[in-house]
């Protein structure tokens, strides 16, 4: 059989004739599902991959499997962002500084309540004015970003400001908050082992904890948080200036569940 000069298999013709004109119910359902997946991808800044988009679809009320999400992503031509390679060294230890012991020991699933462990680190972002630096403090239990700051200098003042922001954030929401006994864990960078920062921890009642030099696993939680920040906020929409980077709030949480702590 032919139509408009194009050969058509008899089975195809009779199958189409038997169902009538227009798409089947299954085809319509797939089209609607693909549209919802695409809309969710757009609402999440076009950065979600298969796993996060699947969880977002479940939260949106869709009864859908992860493999089906992947298939619909291929149909609509969308994909998640990939993490790039770091090219700037930020952890520079000072052998003259005394270091706190490692009180965490990579037990990242150990915390049983908020404000048990605070994890700290910082990263860089490229702008047309040069590098800027973003310091974070994250609660290990809730994965919430408690404090963060953007500066143009990678110094002790930067991590001190992030600590002050975290303390202020907690005191603002909990009048009875005390930092006494909280473990503050970071890498062995000179900013975190400096005398000024060590004194600030002691004054606030926090216990210092330092991982080993050049070992990402000793601060794996913050490596993950920073990776998400760089991939889903900075790399997707590169900051024009360091002030633009300051306007990109850090994110935290599981499967793309964003919990923002806006700077003051």
N, C-alpha and C positions, 0 to 999 in steps of 0.2 A: 504494500500500500504506500501511496505517496500523498503528500500534502504540500502544495507550493513547491513542488519539485524536490522535496526532501523525503528520503526513504524512512518509513516508520515500521517497526516490527509489528506484526498482527497482534501479538499479546499485549503490547503497549497500547495499541488503539482500542482493543476491546476492554482493557482494564479502565482506560479513561472514559469510554462510553458507558460502562456499567455504573460508574460512580457519579456521573453527571458532570456538569461544569463547575469549575472552582476548586479550591484546595480542600483536602479532607479535614476532618476535625483534628486529627493528630498533627497535621501540618500547621493548622492555625494555632494549636497549643504551643508548638515549638516556636513559632514566630513571636507569639506573645512573650514566651519565656526568654527568648533571645533579646527582645526589646527591654525587658526588665533588667536583665543582666547588664546590658549596655548602659542603661540609665544608672544603675548602681556603680558601675565603673566610672562613669562621668562624675557622679556625686562624690566619689572618693579620689578626686584629683587625677584620675586616670593612671594610678600607680599600682592598684591591686592586681595580684596574680591569681592563679587558680584557687589556692587555699584561702586567702583572705576574702576573695570575691564570693567563694562558696559560703563562708561564715556570714558575710554580709547578707547574702541571699536568704539564709536561714533566719537571721534576725528580721528580715523584711517580710517573713511569713511564707516564703517559697518552700515547697516540699521538693527538694532537688538534691541529687547526689553530686559529689565532687567531679566525677568523670563527666557527668552531663554538663556541668558548668564549663569544663575544659572544652567540650565539643562545641558548646554555644559560643565560647570565646573565639574559637577558630572560624565559626560561621560568620561572626560579626567583625572579625579581623582585629581584635583587641588583644593586648598582652600587658603583663605587669612589667614594672621597671626592674632592672638588675643593678646590684651593687657594684660600684667601681672599685678601683684599686687606690689605696692611700699612697700618697707620694711625699708626704711631709712628716718628719719625725717630731713628735710632741713630747714623748717621755724621755727626758734627759735627767739622769740621776746625778746627785752631788754626793760623792763618797765622804765628804766631810760632815754631812748632816747625819744626825742620829735618826734611826727609823723605828717606827712602832712595830710590834710583832704582828704577824698575820693571824687575826682572830676569826677569819672567815673559813679559810681552808677549802675554798671552792664548794661549800655546802649551800648552794644557791636556793635549794628548796627547803632549807631549815627554818627560816623565819615563820613564826606562828601568829604574829600580830603586827600592825603598823608600828613604825618608830622603834623597831628593834635593831635593824641595820639600815644605815644610809650609805649608798654607794656613789662615789664621785669620780668624775673624769672630765676631760675637755677635748675638743676637736677643733679643726679649722675649716673655714669656708673661703673660697676664692671670690673676690669681687673685682670690679674694674679699678678700684683704688688699692688693690693688693689683698693680702690675707687678713682675715679677722678671726677671732678665736671665741668659741662658745663653750662655757663651762656649765656642767650639770651636776645636780644632786638628786638621786632617785631613791624612793623608799623601796627596799628590797621585797617587802611583802605585797604591797598594792601596785608596785611598778609605776607609781605616780611621780611625775617630775615635780619636786618640791621647790627647787631653786635653780635659776639659770641666769646667765649674764653673757653679754656679747661685748668684747673689747677689741682694741687693735694691738694690744701688747700681751704677750704670753708671760705674765709675771704672777707673783704671789698675790697681788691686789685682786687679780681676777678671781682666784679661787676663794679668797676671803669674801668677796662680794656675793658669790654664789652661796656660800655658807650663811651669810647674813640674810639673804633672800629666803633660804629654806627655813631658818629659825623664825623669821617674821611671818612667813606663810602659815606655819603651824600655830604661832601665838595669835594670829588674826582670827583663826577659826576655832581655837580651843583655849579658853582663858586659863585653864588649869594645866596647860602644857608645860612640861619640863623636859629638857634634853638630857638630863642626868642618866647615864648608863647606856645611851644609844651608841652603837658602834659605827664609826665613820670609816669606811674602807675606800682606799684609792690605790693607784699604782705608786711607784717609787720616784715619781717626778720631783724635781727640786722644789717646785711650788708647794707640794704637799708635805715635804720634809723640812721646810724652812722653819726657823724659830718663831716667826710671826704667826704662821698658821698653826703650829703646834700649841702655842700659847692661846690662840683663839679657841681651839678645841677644848683645852683644859678649862678656860674661863666659862665656856658654855656647858661643861659637864660631860662632853662626849668622850668616848674612848677611841683613840686612834688605832687604825689597822692598815698595814701596808703590804701589798703583794710583792712578788719578785719582779725584777727588771726584765723587760722584753718578753713577758709571758702573758699573752692575752687571756688565757684561761683563768688566771688569778683575778681578773676583773671582767669575766665573761658577760655578766649582766649589762654592764655599761657599754661594752663593745657592741652588744646587740642593740641597745637603745641608740647609740651614736650612729650605728649603721642605718637604722630606720630614719633617723633625722636627716642624714646626708642623702639617702636614696629617695625618700618620699617628699622631702621639702626643699632641700638645697639643689640637688642635681636636676630635679624636674623643672624648677624655676630658679635658675641661678640669680643670686643677689647682685644687684647693680652696684650697691655700696654696702658698707658695713651696717649702716642704719637700716637698710632693707633686710639684711640678715637678722637684725634685732627684731624685726616685725614678723619673723617666721617662728611661731611658738613651738618648742619641742613637743614631741609626742611620746606617749608610752602606753603600755598595756598589751594585752594578748590579742592576737589576730586582728590587729588594726583598730582595736577599740581605743579611740583617742581620749586621753584625759589631759586637758591643757591647763597649765598654770601660767597665767599671763603675767608678764613682768610689770613692775611698777616704775 
